[in-house]
Amino acid sequence: MAANLAEFDYTLPEELIAQTPLADRAASRMLVVDRARQTWEDRQFRDLPAFLGAGDCLVLNDSRVFPARLFGHRAGVHALPVGRKNPARHDYLTGEVEVLLLRPVDGAATEWEALVHPGKKMRVGERVMFAEGLEAEVIARREFGERTLRFQTRAQPEDLYEAFERVGHVPLPPYIKRRDEAADRERYQTVFAREKGSAAAPTAGLHFTPQVLDACRQRGAEIAFVTLHVGLGTFQPIHGESLEGRRLHCERYRITADHAARMTAARRLVAVGTTSVRTIESAMLAGGLREVSGETDLFIYPGFEFCATGAMLTNFHLPRTSLLLLVCAFAGKDLALAAYRHAAAQRYRFYSYGDCMLIV
């Protein structure tokens, strides 16, 4: 029988949605779910190394979040001259615009796919002015408020990422009901983040500290890094109820030869986060764990046959999302949803800044 989105729902009290991170990254709780025994137990994240040993390989996503949320104002269809100072308010201030950058679509990273709010009002040719001379033009319309934007800065030639770092905001998810703060620049980032490009954190990795990583190595586990830049494919809502034949928005991924070799030599791959799972499973479908780079639109839901993932660490995810469906595909829907209900009853902290689940 075909899977239906309504089957992947659960009730969560709003107060269990973590609004701030713990002071200590590694202090989170960890629900350990055993697929073979169909059981779970309440543990602490610091216990993770006890579940690892020789032959295991932790797979971590080293993508780095950049300040991908921009706030600006509509500037009409005709561009203001780059470098013009102190334009009259009526020249450009015709409405606030929020932009969430998703991924670059050209090699120079001047053109970006983005979510724009209010999206329906922004037509091709319109311009948006941001702080410090950064501006953008809408060059294409897409579905669900998505647009393609072309950026330029007053201080060209300048690396646009530098401009985003100055004027952008940490792209906290909408269920965190506060504005981003200075501390989020460090805290909404894994300690091993290296390759900038994500519009959201690979949140399962937020729990790790250098000390926990060292403890995993001391247990005999290898550590391998992959890169998947988190974009709309990870956090987009699912439209409609039927799951058959769906694909996600494309996200860029990369595996280097040395890290592919570490994974190939392992007895068990312990994927940290749904993004790591999608990366290694996409690589397997593309020909195996080897040096590879490309894009993936892989949508994993119950019925999917995992080729590489042996265990996974993941945070708790929103109902009726592709992330929860991936967890249900790996753990089994009934076991996963029962574990979620237990976590809610035991007052676990949910979502990006919340606690985690280890599925073995």
Phi, psi and omega in degrees: 000137183295141179287148181231140186300328182298341180286347188246057182235158174201163181260131181227122174299135185300330182291349177274355178280113184296126180263338180221154177283158172292153179299325180253117182307318188273008185273003182292158171278159181221119176270118182263118183251123181257112183292322183292318182271348182059044182227172173214160176215151181271122179226186175249150181301326180299345177281353185309314181304332180294341180264005181243160178197186179302136182097346177273153175222116173285131179249115186245140176271116185265016177296143183252132177286137172245163183291083192271357179259122182240141177242128182212195180225145177296139183239017179081185185277327182269138183290142166282144179301133177297129180098352178294132185258141173048057178295152178299144186304319184289348179291329190219339190275079186245020178142140179283148180226134173248132183237131172246111181288133183254309178193148176286147180244005173224161185296331181275357181058035173264340178247133188226141163282138186208154167269131183236132176233126003278117188291321186296335183274345186268110182258166179301135181099341179289151181241153178234132177257130176248186181287159171056037172080006176277133178216164182214153176239136175285120182247351176199147176257145176228183182284161170055040177081004179280144177220159168256127183244141172250124186258152167211160180232159178296328187260040179293151356278125178228142174298120182298329177300326177294321177294319178297322179298325183282316190252348183279169179239152176299128185279066176298144181292158187294341178280354170270107192271059176201162174284153177294151181239168181302323182295334181294335180299329177264323190279330177270050185201135177286157181287347180251013181295133181226316189264104185291142178159358185264142175265001175203152182284144166285091202290336178298332180282349183294340183283340188283143170238164175304326180292319178294319177299319177297320180295325177295318178295321180295335175282355179101001182280142171275163175231128177236147179248140168235167178233121167228119181278116187288125178221213185293333179299331181277318190245007180293145173290156177266123181264127183091169186261327183284141181257347186295134173076009182280152169231157177267167172298147183291140173231145182279139177219162182204139172230128178273163186297317184292321179285328173298321179295321177298318180291320180297326182281349186280153173281323181217133175263123177255098185280130178263102177096153178296331180292322176294321177300311182296328179293309184288327177288325175295319178298319178298318179292336180269003177131359176120170180282100183209180175295123185203147171215150182170206179234149177229140172238026186295127178248114183257121177217168186309133187110343178292139178262111180285134182256336188233326188286123178258333176202162179212144172253132184209153172281176176275137190245162179296150175295154173059036179239161179297331180293315178294323179297323177297316178300317179294327177295324183277316184270340191098133187300311185296316180294315182298313182290327175295320178295322177297318179296321176298315181299320178294319180295328180269008174065038171296158175268133189252156170077205198304314181263019185261200182277186187223171181227131173254122180251117183245000000 
